[in-house]
Amino acid sequence: MLKITLPDGSEREYEQSTTPAQIAAEIGPRLAKAALAAEVDGHVVGLDYRLPESGEVKLRILTRKDPEALGVMRHSAAHVMARAVMRLYNGVQLAFGPTIEGGFYYDFDCEQPLTEEMFPAIEAEMRKIVQADEPFERLEESRDRSLAICRDLDQRYKVEHIETGLAEHSTMSFYRQGEFLDLCRGPHVPSAGAIGAFKLLSIAGAYWKGDAANKQLQRLYATAFFTQQDLDEHLKQLEEAKRRDHRVLGKQHDLFAINNLVGQGLILWQPKGAVVRNTL
């Protein structure tokens, strides 16, 4: 017997395993429609997560009102971004695509280097994927089958990660969305239509697994929010922070310079900057 405790203290009992999606539907159609993910005993999971057949668990259905749901949606947006890049360009190798504070990124190894001039095309392709509203389907595979899948996809970074980073795992999970399949532990929103407003922000170099001995990949940064208003406010904050950045102000007003040969944290004072410093 499985006993489930909901946030309001009410309890439900089940004689067999069930999922958060099924429980949300039992509670009511409005919650079922708004549900994006769930929290089981403090861990965020997908709505298709299979609960244990017995024992006691605390369950919370997550909607866009919950902060945890934003992270899940951004993770799904990272997959949509990777799918868009693979649709548009040939020879794309996928690395990692996690959420971070304020957004998400995905690391790529591309035959054709990505540039900021490509952002409009990538965003347009992402919008097509979101509008198609295809579901995110979780697949559980054995280690050998996972290796075979990634080799068939010709995704060498995924193969290496299974062989090294996931060496102790006997089973692994993938998420499928349309023609796109990616090694991923999840969770994700039910379908791409749950992804709100998004914006590609910048590109930077990043070594595979953070090791300078490995190949440098291209890290594509982006962010996403449930509403356009929230996205616009965030972009405004980023612009204001950039405007106040001491590195930008120092260059604009000829106060100091930074030389990579000297060190990022060491300031080379210009005459104007020296006057300001001495005055202070």
N, C-alpha and C positions, 0 to 999 in steps of 0.2 A: 504494500500500500504506500502510495506517495502522498505526502501532505504538503501543500503549498500555502505559504502565508503571504498575503498581499500587503501593500503599504498601509492600508487602512486597518490592518489587524485581522481582517476576515480570512478564513481558511477554506481551502478546497481539497478534497481528497479524490485520488484517482487510483484505479486498480491496475492501470497499465501506463506505460510511458506516454508522454504527450509533449507538445512544444509550446513555447510562449505565444506563437501565432494562434494556435488553437484555443488557448486560454483567453487571449484577447478577444477572439470572436465570441466566446461564450459570455464574456462580460458585457459586450455590446458592440453593435456595428460601428459606432462612432470611434471607439477605441481601436477596433480592428483596422479601420481605415487610416487612423492617425499613427498607428504603431510603426516604428522604424527599427527598433532593436529591443533588447531586454537586458536586465541586470539580474543575475542569478547568484545569490550569496556574495554580492559585491563584485562579481566579474561580469563585464559587458560581453554579451553574446548576440548572435543573430536570432531572428524570430524563428528560424528553422532548427534551432538548437534542440537536440533530443534530451529531455530531462530524464533523470534516473527513474527506474521502475519502482523504487522504494526509498524510504527515508523522509527527511524533511528539508525543504529548501525555502528560502525567501526570494520572492519574485517581484520585480518591478518592470512594468512595460514602459519603454522609453519612447517619447514623442519629441517633436521639434522643440518643445518647451524645456526639455532636459539638456543640460550642457553636454552630457555624455553622447547624446544623439548627434551633436554637431561633429564630434570626432569621427564617428562612424560614417557620417555622410561625406566628410572630407576624404576618408580612406577610399570610399567608393569613387569619389571624383578623381583621385589619383589613378585608379584603374581606367576610368573613362579617358583621362588625358593620355595614358600609355596606349590605349586602344586607338585613339585618334592619331597619335604619332605613327603608329604602325600602319594605319590605313593610308596615310599620306606619303610616307617615305619608305624606301627599300632598305634592306640590310640593317634593321633595327634590333639591337640586342638589349634586353631588359635586365636591370639589376634589382635595386630595391626601391620601393615607393611608399614610405610611411607618412603618417601625420606628424606634424611638429607644432609647436606653439604658434598660433596664428595662421596655420595653413597646412600645406603638405608639399612634398616634392617627389620626383621620380628620377632615378639615375639611368641614363641611356648611353649606349655605345653605338653610334650611327655612322654609316658610310658617308652620309652627307651631314656635316656638322649643323646643329641647330643654331639659329640666330633669332634675335628678337623680331626681325622682320617676318619671321614665320608665325609669330604669335596669333595674328588675326585668322590665318588659315586653320591653325590648330584649334582655336576657340570655336570657330564656325563648325568644325567637324565634331567637336565635343557637344555643341548644341544639338546637332543632328542625332547623336547617340542618346542624349537625354530625352529628346522629343520622341524617339522610338520607344522609350520606356521598357526596354527588355529586362527581364529579371536577372538577378545575380544568383547563380546556382552553385551550391557548395558540393564538392566531390571529395570523398575520402579514398585514398589510394595507398597501396602497399609501397614500400621503399623501391622495390624493383620496378614496379609499374610507374612510379613517379619519375624515376630516371629515364625510363623508356619514353614517357610522354615528353619530357623536356628535350630529349635527344631528337625525337621526331619533330618537335617545334624548332629545332636548331637554336636553342637558347642555352649557350654554353655557360653563362653566369649562373643560371638556375641549376644546371648540372653540377657545377663546382660547389654551389652552396649545399646541395643535397649530400654530396660526397664528403664535405668538410664540416660546415656549420650545423648540419642536421644528421651527422653521422650516428648519433645515438637514437634517432627516431625510426621506428618500424613502420609507421604510417604517416602520411602527409596529406594536406588538404590543398585543393585547387578551387578557384572560382571561375566559372564560365559565364560569359555574357555574349550571346550571339556567337560570332566566330572567334571571339577573344577568350583565351584560356591562360590563367596565370597562377603560378605557385603562390599560395597566400594562406595565412592562418585566419584571416578575417578579423572581426565580422564585417558584414556589409549591410547596407539598406536593402529592402526587398527588391527594388528595381531602380533603374537609372532615373526614372521620373521624379524620384524623391530628392534628387540633387537640385539645389537652388541656384543662386547667382554665383558665378565664379570668374576669376581673373588670373591670367598668367602674369607673373611678376618679374622674373629675372632668370638668368642662366649663370651658372658658376661651374668651375672645375671641381671634381671630387674623385679621389682615388678609390678604386674598388676595395671595399671593406676597410677604408680609411688607412690603407697601407701605401706609403709612398713608393714602395717597390713594385706595386701593381700599376696597371694601366689607369690613366686618368680618364674618367668618364665625364659626361655632361649632366649636370644636375639642374633640372627644370623646376623652379619654384613657382607655386601658385597658391591661391586661397579660395575658399568658398564659404558662403553663408546661405541661410535658408531664404533670406529676402534680399532684394536689390538695395533696399535702404541700409541694411546692416553692412552690406559690402561697400557701398559708397562711403559710409561713415568710417569704415576701417581704412579704405584707401586714402581718405582725407587725413586720418591720423598718421599714416605712413608718410604722406607728403610733408606734413608738418614736422615730423621727426627728422626727415631728411633735410628740411630747410634749416633746422637747428643743429644739425650734425657739426661738431667742431671741425671735422676734417674738411667738410664743404666750406664752412666759414673761413677757415684758415687759408684755403686756396683762393677763395673769392677776394679776400681782403689782403692777400699777400702777407700774411702774418707768419706762416711757417710752412715747411715742406717736410714730406716723409719720403725716405728713400729705402727701398727694400734691401739694398745692399748694407745699409746701416742697421735697419731693424724697424718693424712696424710700430713699436712702442716708443721709439726715440725721435724726439722733435728736433728738427733743424731750424732754428729761429732765423727769420728774415729781419732786416732792420726795423720794419714797422712793428713786427711782433716783439722784438726786443724792447722797444719803447714801451709798449703796453705792459709787458712783463715787469720791467723796472718800475713803472709807475705804480703798478699794483703792489 
